[in-house]
């Protein structure tokens, strides 16, 4: 794979400018109070780069296809929630830092190995982090109020079946609804 190494090495050189410390594989948790209940967001950053200017970057290495920027900005909040945890100092032994960037690095696959999907606008990162955290809190509040868990929030838009989709028994529910004349 030598033909794919240069773009990644170039990215590593860029990430190293002003770098103070690389913190690999760092877990953490963020406690959030919702309607009198304590909820905990947990996560693990593949790498947190700390910079001399007091900012930090989160890198998430993916062996499969990472979400696109459009997906990250709409319904794939992992990076945004990691930024929220970074801002709060929720990663073990990492003080609170403003994020300068959050990136997915595709490390495998036949198409575009070492492709980097980066969010590098600090203002947009703050906005995405706050929005993802607010959406998570709203979702948790819904479940804390006793709402049932919906296996597919928008089943009409589901294009493929996830590895655990069969456990939700959606096909059985749909068949039962169709037999009774209800629509899903």
Secondary structure, 3 states (H helix, E strand, C coil): CHHHHHHHHHHHHHHHCCEEEEEEEEEEEEEEEECCEEEEEEEEEEEEEEECCCEEEEEEEECCCCCCHHHHHHCCCHHHHHHHHHHHCCECCCCCCEEEEEEEEECCCCCCCCCEEEECCHHHHHHHHHHHHHHHHHHHHHHHCCCCCCCCCCHHHCCCCCCCHHHHCHHHHHHHHHHHCCCC
